[in-house]
Amino acid sequence: MVKLRVPACCKKQENYDPVEEDDKAQTTEDTVDVPDDGREQWGSQLEFILSTIGSVVGLGNLWRFPIKVKEYGGGVFLIPYFTMLFIEGIPLFLVELWIGQKFRSGCIGGFYKIHRALSGIGFATWMIGFYTNLYYNAVIMYTIYYFFASFSSTLPWAKDCPELNSTMDFPKNCCTETTKASYYWYYDVLKISPDIGQPEQFNWQMTLCLFGAWLTCFLCMIKGIKTSGKVVYVTAVFPFIALFGLFVMSMTLEGAGEGVRYFFDPTYKMSFESDIVPDPNVTVLSNWRHLYNPYCWLEAAAQIFYSLSLGFGSCIAFASYNPPKTDFYKHAMGISVVNSASSMFAGVTIFAILGSSAVRNEVSISELSTGPGLAFIAVSEAIANTPAAQLWSALFFVMLFMLGIDSQFAGIEGMMTALDDTTLVPRKIPRPIVIAFFCGISFLIGLPFSMNNGLYLVDLFDNFSANFPLMMVAFFEVISVSWVYGITRFCEDFEEMTGYYPNIVWRILWVGVTPLSLLGILLYSLVDQLNNPITYGRFVGCVQEDVTNWTVDANYPWWGWVLAAILVFSSFVFIPICAGLVWLKHITGGRIDVCFPLVAEHEARG
């Protein structure tokens, strides 16, 4: 272990200890006594728990999780999901909470204090969080649009089929030949272009909704955890109430039971499918084949990372505001259970609604819309056929909005806390100004999401901005703690902070199983990607023989692959750069010593 030396150009404090040992620091469920080091603190442990739950229970649970279950064979996906939860999710969740609470820093400062060469992990984490926040707010943009549309006297996607009200040259009979909800989503909401390379124009309604999403983030984050810690009392609790209401409603729909069976049983077929005589010339593929698909395991791991907010810096940031002796082990176990239970409960609710839609249209669940269209086509269509449709629609989309905005709070807090570890932003600049600048720049960068080809860009960001980079960051995270910091030191700190010494199972996971599984998935997925490049769904309308499928697989243009490469490598590249600079100092005997833009102690921002 190389002794950490703070460069001369950075602030320095002799005998600095990143965790001030204070035997008098006590924690209760409502009040905390904390060391007086000038760092912001949670008003109570309940604020920390609700904020973390709000971070981990988000769009990943209600939107992304059902999408991945549907794409990878229904119940088959649950096998890699729970496997990844045990061998990767919970071990890394504990590591991130320990880093934040031990070093009382965000992702950049935390890894810097483990070893100067590891600070690149923090910068990579920051970039992943930035990219993810950009496209997550695009999804929130859609929920805002649908929420306001829910107050129409008749839901717009339930009205009689109109004449083509788009200026684009698409068939006028699409609405009558397929679902009204599909027509409304593609033509009225997105005004979608036929190709990712044809942006054509801004959709001003989407632009206003995107602005509203970032304005909400700014207003709720203007004072950091002092404001977001209070907002989560509503945004973290209300979605559970709304979800329960939607669950009760979904169970009353015809075909709901079939959807739930599909969610749990990989071999289940819809009732009307059993009467269909199979074509001997057509090979019916089993859903079990997805277990041999490396992307299924990569997506399961990525889903765990999304739903537990791992690799984005938010868990580290939230834990950094805890007293040093908070029992984060107990919190981690409880939050993990709440998170997975929420995913399963949301999955049952969504698939009950999908079952109803499938039975009504006499198609398999696997043939229904996927991607963002799962919520905005299949679910919205099912809701339109229920009594008090406007009420259920408004409830569903305000729930999606709150789940998404909670995740945004966590992501922005993770990035702001990390910036507070650096001298990149002068300390004299007040936090509201920093937040306003960040949200404004993010809004401007995210404007392409509101253009006619915005949905394609959302899909590109979803495929490349987080999956591979998250796995790489997670691999180096666990290696830095278990091998660089040392598993023995880590476990001793763990016991001192929580009163629990990790047993042999946890130690084996941290030292071997978790990093090896991450490395294996990464390498396997990389090889498969080289042989089978990822494609996107190019819009063609209802001109195909299967009118329920409005897209065809298409290859990304050259600039799409350039953007994908930037999303992947612009985050990962910090890891070898920072390590290389430390190595350069070593081989030159200290003659070359690049100063990292970091501070050694926390200073409150003005």
C-alpha positions as CSV (number, residue, x, y, z in Angstrom):
1,M,0.0,0.0,0.0
2,V,1.6,3.3,-1.2
3,K,1.3,6.1,1.3
4,L,-1.0,8.8,0.0
5,R,0.7,12.2,-0.4
6,V,-1.4,15.2,-1.4
7,P,0.3,17.3,-4.1
8,A,1.5,20.7,-3.2
9,C,-1.0,22.4,-5.4
10,C,-3.8,20.8,-3.5
11,K,-4.9,21.7,0.0
12,K,-3.2,19.7,2.7
13,Q,-3.8,18.9,6.3
14,E,-1.2,17.1,8.4
15,N,-2.1,13.7,9.8
16,Y,-5.4,13.9,8.0
17,D,-7.7,11.0,8.7
18,P,-10.6,10.6,6.2
19,V,-12.8,9.3,9.0
20,E,-12.7,11.1,12.3
21,E,-13.1,8.5,15.0
22,D,-15.6,9.8,17.5
23,D,-16.7,7.3,20.1
24,K,-19.5,9.6,21.1
25,A,-21.1,9.4,17.7
26,Q,-24.4,7.6,18.2
27,T,-27.2,6.9,15.8
28,T,-30.9,6.5,16.3
29,E,-33.8,6.2,13.8
30,D,-34.7,9.8,14.2
31,T,-31.6,11.8,15.4
32,V,-27.9,11.5,14.9
33,D,-24.8,12.9,16.6
34,V,-22.0,13.5,14.0
35,P,-18.4,14.5,14.0
36,D,-18.0,18.2,13.5
37,D,-16.0,18.1,10.2
38,G,-18.1,20.7,8.3
39,R,-19.8,18.1,6.1
40,E,-23.6,18.1,5.5
41,Q,-25.5,15.4,7.4
42,W,-28.8,13.7,7.0
43,G,-31.4,15.2,9.3
44,S,-32.2,11.6,10.4
45,Q,-31.5,8.1,9.4
46,L,-35.0,7.9,7.9
47,E,-34.0,10.5,5.4
48,F,-31.0,8.4,4.4
49,I,-33.1,5.3,4.0
50,L,-35.8,7.0,2.1
51,S,-33.4,8.8,-0.2
52,T,-31.5,5.5,-0.9
53,I,-34.8,3.7,-1.5
54,G,-35.8,6.5,-3.8
55,S,-32.6,6.1,-5.6
56,V,-32.7,2.3,-6.0
57,V,-36.4,2.0,-6.6
58,G,-36.9,3.9,-9.8
59,L,-37.6,3.6,-13.5
60,G,-35.2,0.6,-13.5
61,N,-37.8,-1.4,-11.5
62,L,-41.1,-0.4,-13.2
63,W,-39.9,0.4,-16.7
64,R,-36.6,-1.3,-17.5
65,F,-37.0,-4.5,-15.5
66,P,-40.3,-5.6,-17.3
67,I,-38.7,-4.7,-20.6
68,K,-35.8,-7.0,-20.0
69,V,-38.0,-9.8,-18.7
70,K,-40.1,-9.6,-21.8
71,E,-37.1,-9.5,-24.2
72,Y,-35.3,-12.4,-22.6
73,G,-38.0,-15.1,-22.3
74,G,-40.2,-14.1,-19.4
75,G,-39.4,-16.1,-16.3
76,V,-36.0,-17.2,-17.8
77,F,-34.6,-13.7,-17.1
78,L,-35.3,-14.1,-13.3
79,I,-32.6,-16.8,-13.1
80,P,-29.7,-14.6,-14.1
81,Y,-31.3,-11.6,-12.3
82,F,-31.3,-13.2,-8.9
83,T,-27.9,-14.9,-9.5
84,M,-26.4,-11.5,-10.3
85,L,-28.1,-9.9,-7.3
86,F,-26.3,-12.3,-5.0
87,I,-22.9,-12.6,-6.5
88,E,-22.6,-9.0,-7.7
89,G,-25.3,-6.6,-6.6
90,I,-25.3,-6.9,-2.8
91,P,-21.5,-7.3,-2.4
92,L,-20.9,-4.2,-4.5
93,F,-23.7,-2.3,-2.7
94,L,-21.9,-3.0,0.6
95,V,-18.6,-1.8,-0.9
96,E,-20.0,1.5,-2.1
97,L,-21.8,2.3,1.2
98,W,-18.5,1.5,3.0
99,I,-16.5,3.8,0.7
100,G,-18.8,6.7,1.2
101,Q,-19.1,6.3,5.0
102,K,-15.5,5.4,5.6
103,F,-13.9,8.3,3.7
104,R,-16.8,10.7,3.9
105,S,-16.3,11.6,0.2
106,G,-18.0,11.2,-3.1
107,C,-16.8,8.7,-5.7
108,I,-13.7,10.7,-6.8
109,G,-12.4,11.5,-3.4
110,G,-13.3,8.0,-2.0
111,F,-11.1,6.1,-4.5
112,Y,-8.4,8.7,-4.3
113,K,-8.1,8.1,-0.6
114,I,-7.8,4.3,-1.1
115,H,-4.9,4.9,-3.5
116,R,-4.1,7.9,-5.7
117,A,-3.8,5.6,-8.8
118,L,-7.4,4.6,-8.3
119,S,-9.0,8.1,-8.7
120,G,-9.7,7.3,-12.3
121,I,-12.5,5.0,-11.1
122,G,-14.2,8.0,-9.5
123,F,-14.0,10.0,-12.7
124,A,-15.3,7.1,-14.7
125,T,-18.2,6.8,-12.3
126,W,-18.9,10.5,-12.7
127,M,-19.1,10.2,-16.5
128,I,-21.4,7.2,-16.4
129,G,-23.7,9.1,-14.0
130,F,-23.7,12.1,-16.3
131,Y,-24.7,10.1,-19.4
132,T,-27.3,8.1,-17.6
133,N,-28.9,11.3,-16.2
134,L,-29.1,12.7,-19.7
135,Y,-31.2,9.9,-21.2
136,Y,-33.2,9.1,-18.0
137,N,-34.6,12.7,-18.1
138,A,-35.6,11.9,-21.7
139,V,-37.8,9.0,-20.4
140,I,-39.2,11.4,-17.7
141,M,-40.0,13.8,-20.6
142,Y,-42.3,11.2,-22.1
143,T,-44.0,10.6,-18.7
144,I,-44.7,14.3,-18.3
145,Y,-46.3,14.4,-21.8
146,Y,-48.5,11.4,-21.1
147,F,-49.4,12.7,-17.6
148,F,-50.9,16.0,-19.0
149,A,-52.5,14.1,-21.9
150,S,-54.3,11.9,-19.3
151,F,-56.6,14.9,-18.4
152,S,-58.4,14.9,-21.7
153,S,-62.1,14.1,-21.7
154,T,-61.2,11.0,-23.7
155,L,-57.6,9.6,-23.6
156,P,-56.0,10.6,-26.9
157,W,-54.8,7.1,-27.6
158,A,-58.4,5.8,-27.1
159,K,-60.1,8.1,-29.6
160,D,-61.3,7.1,-33.0
161,C,-58.6,6.8,-35.6
162,P,-57.9,10.2,-37.1
163,E,-56.7,11.1,-40.5
164,L,-52.9,11.2,-40.7
165,N,-51.9,14.3,-38.8
166,S,-48.2,13.9,-39.3
167,T,-46.4,15.7,-42.2
168,M,-44.4,12.5,-42.8
169,D,-45.2,10.1,-45.6
170,F,-46.5,7.1,-43.6
171,P,-49.6,4.9,-44.4
172,K,-52.9,6.5,-43.3
173,N,-54.4,3.1,-42.4
174,C,-51.9,2.3,-39.6
175,C,-54.3,3.3,-36.9
176,T,-57.1,1.1,-38.1
177,E,-54.9,-1.9,-38.9
178,T,-53.3,-2.0,-35.5
179,T,-53.7,-0.4,-32.1
180,K,-54.6,3.3,-31.6
181,A,-52.0,3.5,-28.8
182,S,-49.2,2.6,-31.3
183,Y,-50.4,5.2,-33.7
184,Y,-50.5,7.9,-31.0
185,W,-47.0,7.0,-29.7
186,Y,-45.2,7.1,-33.0
187,Y,-47.2,9.7,-34.9
188,D,-48.6,12.2,-32.4
189,V,-46.1,12.0,-29.5
190,L,-42.8,11.3,-31.1
191,K,-43.5,12.4,-34.7
192,I,-40.8,9.9,-35.3
193,S,-38.4,10.0,-38.3
194,P,-37.9,6.9,-40.4
195,D,-34.2,6.7,-39.5
196,I,-31.7,7.7,-36.8
197,G,-29.9,9.8,-39.3
198,Q,-32.9,12.0,-40.1
199,P,-33.6,14.3,-37.1
200,E,-35.6,16.7,-39.3
201,Q,-37.0,19.0,-36.6
202,F,-37.5,19.7,-32.9
203,N,-40.7,18.4,-31.3
204,W,-41.5,21.5,-29.3
205,Q,-43.9,19.7,-27.0
206,M,-41.1,17.2,-26.1
207,T,-38.7,20.1,-25.6
208,L,-41.0,21.8,-23.1
209,C,-41.4,18.5,-21.2
210,L,-37.6,18.0,-21.1
211,F,-37.2,21.5,-19.8
212,G,-39.8,20.8,-17.1
213,A,-37.9,17.7,-16.1
214,W,-34.6,19.5,-15.6
215,L,-36.3,22.4,-13.9
216,T,-37.9,20.0,-11.4
217,C,-34.4,18.5,-10.7
218,F,-33.0,22.0,-10.2
219,L,-35.7,23.2,-7.8
220,C,-35.5,20.0,-5.7
221,M,-31.7,19.9,-5.6
222,I,-31.0,23.6,-5.1
223,K,-30.0,23.0,-1.4
224,G,-28.6,19.5,-1.8
225,I,-29.8,16.9,0.7
226,K,-31.4,19.7,2.8
227,T,-34.1,19.9,0.1
228,S,-34.0,16.5,-1.5
229,G,-34.0,14.8,1.9
230,K,-37.4,16.4,2.6
231,V,-38.8,15.9,-0.9
232,V,-38.2,12.1,-0.8
233,Y,-40.9,11.8,2.0
234,V,-43.3,12.2,-0.9
235,T,-41.5,11.0,-4.0
236,A,-40.2,7.8,-2.3
237,V,-43.5,6.8,-0.6
238,F,-46.2,7.9,-3.1
239,P,-45.1,5.5,-5.9
240,F,-45.6,2.5,-3.6
241,I,-49.2,3.6,-2.9
242,A,-49.8,4.2,-6.6
243,L,-48.3,0.9,-7.5
244,F,-50.5,-0.9,-5.1
245,G,-53.6,0.8,-6.6
246,L,-52.5,-0.2,-10.1
247,F,-51.9,-3.8,-8.9
248,V,-55.4,-4.1,-7.6
249,M,-56.7,-2.6,-10.9
250,S,-54.6,-4.9,-13.0
251,M,-55.8,-8.0,-11.3
252,T,-59.4,-7.2,-12.4
253,L,-58.5,-7.3,-16.1
254,E,-59.4,-10.2,-18.3
255,G,-56.2,-12.1,-19.1
256,A,-54.3,-10.8,-16.1
257,G,-53.6,-14.3,-14.8
258,E,-52.1,-15.4,-18.1
259,G,-49.7,-12.4,-18.0
260,V,-48.6,-13.3,-14.5
261,R,-48.0,-16.9,-15.5
262,Y,-45.9,-15.7,-18.4
263,F,-43.8,-13.6,-16.0
264,F,-42.9,-16.6,-13.8
265,D,-43.1,-19.6,-16.2
266,P,-40.7,-19.6,-19.1
267,T,-42.7,-22.5,-20.8
268,Y,-46.1,-21.0,-20.5
269,K,-48.2,-20.3,-23.6
270,M,-51.3,-18.1,-23.9
271,S,-54.6,-19.9,-23.8
272,F,-55.4,-19.1,-27.4
273,E,-52.0,-20.3,-28.6
274,S,-52.7,-23.8,-27.5
275,D,-55.4,-24.1,-30.3
276,I,-52.9,-23.0,-33.0
277,V,-51.5,-25.9,-35.1
278,P,-47.8,-25.5,-35.3
279,D,-46.2,-25.2,-38.7
280,P,-43.8,-28.1,-39.2
281,N,-41.6,-25.9,-41.4
282,V,-41.1,-23.4,-38.6
283,T,-38.7,-24.0,-35.8
284,V,-40.1,-22.9,-32.5
285,L,-37.3,-21.6,-30.3
286,S,-37.4,-22.3,-26.6
287,N,-37.2,-19.4,-24.1
288,W,-34.5,-21.3,-22.3
289,R,-32.1,-20.5,-25.1
290,H,-31.7,-17.0,-23.5
291,L,-29.7,-18.6,-20.7
292,Y,-26.9,-19.2,-23.2
293,N,-27.0,-15.7,-24.5
294,P,-24.2,-13.6,-22.9
295,Y,-26.3,-10.4,-23.3
296,C,-29.0,-11.9,-21.1
297,W,-26.5,-12.2,-18.3
298,L,-25.0,-8.7,-19.1
299,E,-28.5,-7.2,-19.1
300,A,-29.3,-9.0,-15.8
301,A,-26.2,-7.6,-14.2
302,A,-26.9,-4.1,-15.7
303,Q,-30.4,-4.3,-14.4
304,I,-29.1,-5.0,-10.9
305,F,-26.7,-2.1,-11.2
306,Y,-29.6,0.2,-12.4
307,S,-32.0,-0.9,-9.7
308,L,-29.4,-0.7,-6.9
309,S,-27.8,2.5,-8.4
310,L,-24.4,0.8,-8.4
311,G,-21.5,2.4,-10.3
312,F,-23.3,5.8,-10.6
313,G,-21.7,7.4,-7.5
314,S,-25.1,8.1,-5.8
315,C,-24.8,5.3,-3.1
316,I,-21.3,6.5,-2.2
317,A,-22.5,10.1,-2.0
318,F,-25.5,9.3,0.2
319,A,-23.4,7.1,2.6
320,S,-20.8,10.0,2.9
321,Y,-23.4,12.0,4.8
322,N,-23.8,9.3,7.4
323,P,-22.0,9.3,10.8
324,P,-18.9,7.0,10.7
325,K,-20.5,4.3,12.8
326,T,-23.9,3.9,11.0
327,D,-24.8,0.3,10.6
328,F,-24.9,0.3,6.8
329,Y,-24.9,-3.5,6.6
330,K,-28.4,-3.6,8.1
331,H,-29.6,-0.8,5.8
332,A,-28.1,-2.5,2.8
333,M,-29.8,-5.8,3.4
334,G,-33.2,-4.1,4.0
335,I,-32.9,-1.8,1.0
336,S,-31.9,-4.7,-1.3
337,V,-34.9,-6.7,-0.2
338,V,-37.2,-3.7,-0.8
339,N,-35.6,-3.1,-4.2
340,S,-36.0,-6.7,-5.5
341,A,-39.5,-7.0,-4.0
342,S,-40.5,-3.8,-5.7
343,S,-39.2,-5.1,-9.0
344,M,-41.1,-8.3,-8.7
345,F,-44.3,-6.5,-7.6
346,A,-44.0,-4.1,-10.5
347,G,-43.3,-7.0,-12.8
348,V,-46.5,-8.8,-11.7
349,T,-48.5,-5.6,-12.2
350,I,-47.1,-4.8,-15.6
351,F,-47.4,-8.4,-16.9
352,A,-51.0,-8.6,-15.7
353,I,-51.7,-5.5,-17.8
354,L,-49.7,-7.0,-20.7
355,G,-51.6,-10.3,-20.4
356,S,-54.9,-8.4,-20.7
357,S,-53.6,-6.6,-23.8
358,A,-52.4,-9.8,-25.4
359,V,-55.7,-11.6,-24.8
360,R,-57.7,-8.7,-26.2
361,N,-55.5,-8.5,-29.4
362,E,-54.9,-12.3,-29.6
363,V,-51.2,-12.0,-29.8
364,S,-48.4,-13.4,-27.7
365,I,-46.9,-11.2,-25.0
366,S,-43.6,-11.5,-26.7
367,E,-45.1,-9.8,-29.8
368,L,-46.2,-6.7,-27.9
369,S,-44.2,-3.5,-28.0
370,T,-41.0,-3.5,-26.2
371,G,-38.5,-0.8,-25.2
372,P,-40.0,2.5,-24.1
373,G,-43.2,1.4,-26.0
374,L,-43.8,-1.2,-23.3
375,A,-45.1,1.5,-21.0
376,F,-46.3,4.0,-23.5
377,I,-48.1,1.6,-25.9
378,A,-49.0,-1.7,-24.3
379,V,-49.7,-0.4,-20.7
380,S,-51.4,2.8,-21.8
381,E,-53.6,0.9,-24.2
382,A,-54.7,-1.5,-21.4
383,I,-55.4,1.4,-19.1
384,A,-57.6,3.0,-21.7
385,N,-59.9,0.1,-21.6
386,T,-60.6,0.3,-17.9
387,P,-63.3,2.3,-16.0
388,A,-62.0,5.7,-14.8
389,A,-59.2,5.4,-17.4
390,Q,-58.1,9.0,-17.0
391,L,-57.6,8.5,-13.2
392,W,-55.5,5.3,-13.7
393,S,-53.5,6.8,-16.5
394,A,-52.7,9.9,-14.5
395,L,-51.8,7.8,-11.5
396,F,-49.5,5.5,-13.6
397,F,-47.6,8.3,-15.3
398,V,-47.2,10.4,-12.2
399,M,-45.8,7.3,-10.5
400,L,-43.3,6.9,-13.4
401,F,-42.4,10.5,-13.1
402,M,-41.7,10.3,-9.3
403,L,-39.7,7.1,-9.7
404,G,-37.6,8.7,-12.4
405,I,-37.1,12.0,-10.6
406,D,-36.1,10.2,-7.5
407,S,-33.3,8.5,-9.4
408,Q,-32.3,11.8,-10.9
409,F,-32.0,13.3,-7.4
410,A,-29.6,10.5,-6.5
411,G,-27.6,10.8,-9.7
412,I,-27.2,14.6,-9.5
413,E,-26.3,14.4,-5.8
414,G,-23.7,11.8,-6.6
415,M,-22.1,14.0,-9.2
416,M,-22.3,17.2,-7.1
417,T,-20.8,15.4,-4.1
418,A,-18.0,14.1,-6.3
419,L,-17.3,17.7,-7.6
420,D,-17.1,18.9,-4.0
421,D,-14.0,16.6,-3.7
422,T,-12.3,18.5,-6.4
423,T,-11.0,21.9,-7.2
424,L,-12.5,21.9,-10.7
425,V,-15.3,24.1,-9.4
426,P,-14.2,27.0,-7.2
427,R,-15.4,26.6,-3.7
428,K,-16.7,30.2,-3.5
429,I,-19.4,29.5,-6.1
430,P,-22.6,28.8,-4.3
431,R,-24.2,25.4,-4.7
432,P,-27.4,26.7,-6.3
433,I,-25.3,28.3,-9.1
434,V,-23.5,25.0,-9.7
435,I,-26.7,23.1,-9.8
436,A,-28.3,25.6,-12.1
437,F,-25.3,25.5,-14.5
438,F,-25.2,21.7,-14.5
439,C,-29.0,21.3,-15.1
440,G,-28.9,24.0,-17.9
441,I,-26.0,22.4,-19.7
442,S,-27.5,19.0,-19.4
443,F,-30.8,20.3,-20.8
444,L,-29.0,21.8,-23.8
445,I,-26.9,18.6,-24.4
446,G,-30.1,16.6,-24.1
447,L,-32.1,18.6,-26.7
448,P,-31.5,16.0,-29.5
449,F,-33.7,13.6,-27.4
450,S,-36.6,15.9,-28.2
451,M,-36.1,15.7,-32.0
452,N,-37.9,13.3,-34.3
453,N,-35.1,10.8,-34.0
454,G,-34.8,11.2,-30.2
455,L,-36.2,7.7,-29.4
456,Y,-33.3,6.2,-31.4
457,L,-30.8,8.2,-29.4
458,V,-32.4,7.1,-26.1
459,D,-32.0,3.5,-27.3
460,L,-28.4,4.1,-28.2
461,F,-27.6,5.6,-24.8
462,D,-29.4,2.8,-23.1
463,N,-27.3,0.2,-25.0
464,F,-23.9,1.9,-24.6
465,S,-23.7,4.6,-22.0
466,A,-23.9,2.3,-19.0
467,N,-23.9,-1.5,-19.6
468,F,-20.2,-2.1,-20.6
469,P,-18.8,0.9,-18.6
470,L,-20.7,-0.1,-15.5
471,M,-19.3,-3.6,-15.6
472,M,-15.8,-2.3,-16.0
473,V,-16.1,0.3,-13.2
474,A,-17.6,-2.4,-10.9
475,F,-14.7,-4.7,-11.6
476,F,-12.1,-2.2,-10.6
477,E,-14.2,-1.1,-7.6
478,V,-14.2,-4.5,-6.0
479,I,-10.5,-5.1,-7.0
480,S,-9.5,-1.7,-5.4
481,V,-11.2,-2.6,-2.1
482,S,-10.5,-6.3,-1.8
483,W,-7.0,-6.4,-3.2
484,V,-5.5,-2.9,-3.1
485,Y,-6.9,-1.7,0.2
486,G,-6.9,-5.3,1.4
487,I,-9.7,-7.6,2.4
488,T,-8.5,-7.9,6.0
489,R,-8.4,-4.1,6.5
490,F,-11.7,-3.8,4.8
491,C,-13.4,-6.4,7.1
492,E,-11.9,-4.8,10.2
493,D,-13.3,-1.4,9.1
494,F,-16.6,-3.1,8.4
495,E,-16.7,-4.6,11.9
496,E,-15.7,-1.3,13.5
497,M,-18.4,0.6,11.7
498,T,-21.3,-1.9,11.8
499,G,-20.4,-4.3,14.7
500,Y,-20.5,-7.2,12.2
501,Y,-17.4,-9.0,10.8
502,P,-18.2,-10.4,7.3
503,N,-18.3,-14.1,7.2
504,I,-16.4,-16.4,4.8
505,V,-19.1,-16.2,2.1
506,W,-18.9,-12.5,1.8
507,R,-15.1,-12.6,1.7
508,I,-15.0,-15.2,-1.0
509,L,-17.4,-13.1,-3.1
510,W,-15.4,-9.9,-2.7
511,V,-12.0,-11.5,-3.3
512,G,-12.9,-13.9,-6.2
513,V,-16.4,-14.6,-7.3
514,T,-17.7,-11.1,-7.9
515,P,-14.6,-9.8,-9.9
516,L,-14.3,-13.0,-11.9
517,S,-18.0,-13.0,-12.8
518,L,-17.8,-9.4,-13.9
519,L,-14.7,-10.1,-16.0
520,G,-16.2,-13.2,-17.5
521,I,-19.4,-11.4,-18.6
522,L,-17.4,-8.5,-20.0
523,L,-15.1,-10.6,-22.1
524,Y,-17.9,-12.9,-23.3
525,S,-20.1,-9.9,-24.3
526,L,-17.2,-8.2,-26.0
527,V,-16.5,-11.2,-28.2
528,D,-20.1,-11.6,-29.0
529,Q,-20.5,-7.9,-29.8
530,L,-17.6,-8.1,-32.3
531,N,-19.3,-11.0,-34.1
532,N,-22.9,-9.8,-33.7
533,P,-23.0,-6.0,-33.6
534,I,-26.0,-4.4,-31.7
535,T,-28.7,-3.0,-34.0
536,Y,-31.5,-0.5,-33.4
537,G,-35.2,-0.7,-34.3
538,R,-35.8,1.5,-37.4
539,F,-39.3,2.8,-37.8
540,V,-41.2,1.6,-40.9
541,G,-44.8,1.9,-39.8
542,C,-47.4,-0.9,-40.2
543,V,-46.3,-1.9,-43.7
544,Q,-45.0,-5.3,-42.7
545,E,-46.9,-8.5,-42.7
546,D,-46.9,-8.4,-38.9
547,V,-48.6,-5.1,-38.4
548,T,-48.0,-5.2,-34.6
549,N,-44.3,-4.7,-35.2
550,W,-43.6,-1.2,-36.5
551,T,-39.8,-1.4,-36.6
552,V,-37.1,-3.5,-38.3
553,D,-33.6,-4.2,-37.2
554,A,-31.1,-1.8,-38.7
555,N,-27.4,-1.2,-38.4
556,Y,-26.2,2.0,-36.8
557,P,-24.6,4.5,-39.2
558,W,-20.8,5.2,-38.8
559,W,-21.4,8.3,-36.7
560,G,-23.7,6.2,-34.4
561,W,-20.8,3.8,-33.7
562,V,-18.5,6.8,-33.1
563,L,-21.0,8.1,-30.5
564,A,-21.3,4.7,-29.0
565,A,-17.5,4.5,-28.7
566,I,-17.4,7.9,-27.1
567,L,-20.0,6.8,-24.5
568,V,-18.0,3.7,-23.6
569,F,-14.4,4.9,-23.7
570,S,-14.9,8.5,-22.4
571,S,-15.7,7.1,-19.0
572,F,-13.4,4.1,-18.9
573,V,-10.3,6.0,-20.2
574,F,-9.9,7.8,-16.9
575,I,-8.9,4.6,-15.2
576,P,-5.7,3.9,-17.1
577,I,-4.8,7.6,-17.4
578,C,-4.9,8.2,-13.7
579,A,-3.0,5.0,-13.0
580,G,-0.5,5.8,-15.7
581,L,0.3,9.2,-14.2
582,V,1.0,7.7,-10.8
583,W,3.3,5.1,-12.5
584,L,5.0,7.9,-14.4
585,K,5.8,9.7,-11.2
586,H,7.2,6.4,-9.8
587,I,9.5,5.6,-12.7
588,T,10.8,9.3,-12.9
589,G,11.6,9.4,-9.2
590,G,9.1,12.1,-8.6
591,R,10.4,14.5,-11.2
592,I,7.1,14.3,-13.0
593,D,4.2,14.7,-10.5
594,V,0.9,15.7,-12.1
595,C,-1.4,17.4,-9.6
596,F,-4.8,15.8,-9.4
597,P,-7.6,18.4,-9.0
598,L,-8.5,17.1,-5.6
599,V,-8.6,18.4,-2.0
600,A,-7.6,16.3,1.0
601,E,-10.4,17.6,3.3
602,H,-14.0,18.6,3.0
603,E,-14.8,22.3,2.8
604,A,-18.4,23.5,2.7
605,R,-19.5,25.1,-0.5
606,G,-20.7,28.7,-0.2
